[in-house]
Amino acid sequence: MTGQDPAYLPAYLIDGQRFPAPTPSPGLYIVATPIGNLGDISIRALQILAGSDRIACEDTRTTRRLLDRFGIETPMTAYHDHSPPAVRQRIIDCLDAGETIALVSDAGTPLLSDPGFRLVEDAISAGHAVIPIPGPSSLTAALCTAGLPTDAFFFGGFLPAKTVARKTRLRELASIPATIVVLESPKRLAASLADMAAVLGGERQAALCREMTKLHETFDRQSLASLAAHYAKKTVKGEIVLVIGRGDQTRPDLSQDEIDALLAEALGRGSVRDAADRIAAETNLSRRGLYQRALALERKLKT
């Protein structure tokens, strides 16, 4: 009798009112949680978090704040990218035993630059159901507020921390015919914006989305060159998502003299490589050919 009594069922609280949580079917539930404002949690997410046998979370301290807000008492298991394989296997063992596991990250949708891929892969291989509980994501939040095309976009995650690797990655992204979304650390923001302007082209429109859904939420929509100049010596804090408009994919009918003029102007701002990167992004001409021409121009300018 007590097993059917709502007072004994798992529950969650909303504004102090208690709601019993139904027991979900066994499986691994990928649960999106708020990226800032805890009010963005969905009812279904609360039901799964409260009704599951355990929650696998990136940081138990972060998830504890969410659970406390809604009066959820489900046990937690720490699971993140640095967890040893044995931790992942214990979660699979729980699924094998018929348990319901909810996977969450610190914020947003798991697996989008957050832990979870290998666990999902193993759960599928073991024949377990993997069920999405959709909700908040910094990726979609930034896209829908950037004021840039969303018909096609590419999510690049975090850019490399080192300059050379970052520029190499940006060169790979330069020719993608889509809006580009990347994440960045406040400490690397100035350097990354400078590299983006040099490699992708300073004229590209972009949006810097910071602390979305939080108290100090800001959106800065300018060209990459303007953003690079604005944040060159500015200290910022918080979570940052950068949305970058697609480049011009047409090949302009430029004469060699016009190309040389563009390269010469770019050489006045940076290195041969940066000049080739910038003009390639602006014109969609071959970077290799532009690089060789820029080398020749530089030698000519020095003589």
N, C-alpha and C positions, 0 to 999 in steps of 0.2 A: 504494500500500500504506500509506504513512504517513498518508494522508487518512482511513483507516479505523481506524488505531491509536488506542485510547482515550487514550494518552499525549499525542497531538497534538490531541485535541479540547478545546474550551472546557470549563472545569470550575469547580466550587465546592467549598469545604471546609467540613466540619462536624466540629468537635472534632479537627481535623488530618487527617481522612480525606478523600481526594479522590474526587469523584463527577463523571464526565463529564456534560456538559450536551448533550442532543439539540438539533439545529438547529430552531428553531421555523419554522412556515410564515411567509412574508412578511406583513407587516401591522403595525399599530400596537397595541401591548399596553399596557393601562392597568394598571399594577402597584401594588398597595397595599403599603406598607412600614410597619414598626413605628412607633407613636406615641411610643415611649419604650424599652421593653425590646426589644433586638434579637433576643431569642429568640423573638419573636412572628412572625418572618418565616416564610412557608410554603415548603415544598419546591418547589412549582410556581413561586413567585415567584423563587426562587434559580435554577431551571432557565432561566427566561425571561431574567433579568438576565445570566446567564453565557453563554447561547446566542445572544443578540441581536447584531446588528452594531454597535449603539450604543445608549446610554441618554441620553434627553433628561431633564434634571433641573433642578429649581428652583435649587439651589445645589450646585455641584460639590464644594465642601468638605464639605458635610453628607453627600452621597451617597457620597463617597470613604470616609468612616468606616464606612459600611455595607458597601461593597464590600471594603474591607480586612479586615473582620471575617470574611468568608466567602471570601477569596482570589479574588475575581472581578476580571478584568482588562479587561473590556469598555470601549472608549472612551466618553467622556461628551461631551455637548453641552449647554451651559447654555441653558435655555429657561424663561422666567418671564413674568409679566404685563407687564413693561416691556421685553421683547425686541422689537426692531423687526420689522416684517412679513417682512423678508428672512430672518430666522432661521427663522421658521415655514415659509417657502417652501423653504429648504434641506432641512428635514426632509421636506417633501412630495416634493422631488426625490429624496431617498434612497429613499422608499417607491416612487416611480415606477421607480426602478432595481432594484426587487425586494428591497430590504433589509428586515430586521426591526428595528423600533424599539421600545424599551421606554420608556414615559413614567412618571416617578415625581415625586412632590412631596417636600418635606423630610421629611414624616411623614404617615402615614395614606393615605387613598384620594385620588388626584388628582381634580380638578374640584370636590370638596366644600370650597368656600372656598379652593381652591388653583388654580393655573394649569392650562390644558389645554382649556377649552371650544372656543376658536377652532381649535386644532390638530385636535381631534376632528372638528369641523364641516368643516374643509377636507379632512381625510382621507376622510371619508364622501363628500363632494362629488366627490372625485377617484376614487371607486370602490374605495378600499382597505378591507381588513378591519380592523375595530376590535374587539379582543378584551379582555374584562375578566379580570383576575387578582385576584379578590377577596381581602380580608384585613382588617387592622386599620383602624379608623376611630374617631376620638374621639366622633363622633355616636352610633354604636351602643354603644360602651363606656359612655358616660354614661347612655344610655337604659336599658340593662339593669341598671344599679346604682343608679338614682335612687330606686326604690321608688314610681314614679308610673306611671299608665296608659300603655301603649304600643300600644293598639289603633289609635290615630290620633295622629300627631304632625306638627308643622310645624317645619322647620329654617329658622331666620332668619339664619344666618350671623353675621357681626359686626354689632353695632349701630352706628349713626352715632356719631362721636366728639363732636360738638357737642350740647349739651343740648337745644336746640329741635328739632333734627332727630331726636334720639334719642326724645324724648317723642312726636313725631309718628309715628315708626315703631312705638312701643309702643302708641299708640292704635289703629293699624291691626291690631296683633296681638291686642288685648284681646278681641275678639269671636270669634276663631277657636276653634271647638269641638274643641280638641285640645291635647295636651301640646306645649309650645313649647320648642325647644332653640336657644340662642344661644351664641355665642363672645364672650369679652370679654378685654380687656387688663388686666393687674394694675393698671396706672396709672389706669384708668378704672373699676375695680370698684366703689369706694365710691359714686361719683356714679351709676353705672348701677343699682345696687341701690336707691338712694334713689328714683330715677325709676321703677323697676319697682314698688316698693311704692306710690308715689303714683298711678301710672297704672293698673296692673293690679289693685291691691288688696293691702294688706298681709297679708290672711289667706290668700292663695294659698300652697299648699305648694310648696317648691322644693328643689332639690339643687344645691349648688355642688361641682363635681367638678374637682379640681386635680391636675396632674402625674400623670395616670393612667398606670399601668404603670411609673412611675419610682420612685426611692428614697423620695421624700417625697410619695407619693400620699396624698391626703386626700379625704374625702367629708363634706360638711356639709349635713345635711338638716333644714331648719327652714322656717318661714313667711318670706315675703319681708320682712315687717317686722322679724322677728328677725335675718335675715341682714343687712339694711341697718344695723340698730343695731350688730351685732357687728363689721362690717367698716368702719364709719364712720371710724375712726381707726386701723385695723389695716393694716400694710404686708404685702403678700403678693407672691410671685414665682411664675413658672411659667405653664404653659398652663392656661386656665380654660374650662370648659364649664358653662353654667347650664341646668338643666332645670326648667321651670316648669309646674306643674299647670294644667289647664284651669279656667276660671272657671265659676261657676254660670250656666248658660244659661237658667234659668227667670226669668220675670218675676213677682216676688213681688207679692201683692195688698196694696200699701202705701197708706195714706191720705196725703193731702197733708201733714198734720201730721207723720206719720212720716218722710216724705221730707225735709221741712224740718228736722227734728231731725237726720237723718243729715248733711244738707248743712251745718248750723250746726256740728256737731261737726268735720266735715272742714275747714271754713273756719278753725277754730281751729288747724289744723295747717299750712295752706298757702294758696295763692292760690285765686282763683275757678276758674281753669282746673284746678288740681290737685284741687280739691274735686269738680268735675264729672267729671273723669276717674276719680277713685276710686269715687264712688258709681255711675257708669255701669258700671264693671267689676264692682262688687259686686251690682248689681241688674239689669243688662242693660236698664235704662231708657235712653231717648234722651239722649245726651250733650248735644245742642243744647238740649233742654228743661231739663235739669238746669243747664246753664250759665246760661241766662236766669234761672232761679229763684235760683241762687246769687248772681247779680249783684244781684237785688232784695233778697235777704236781707242781703247785705253793706251795701247802702245803708241798710237799715233798722237794722242793728246800729250804724252810724256816727252815726245821728241820735239 
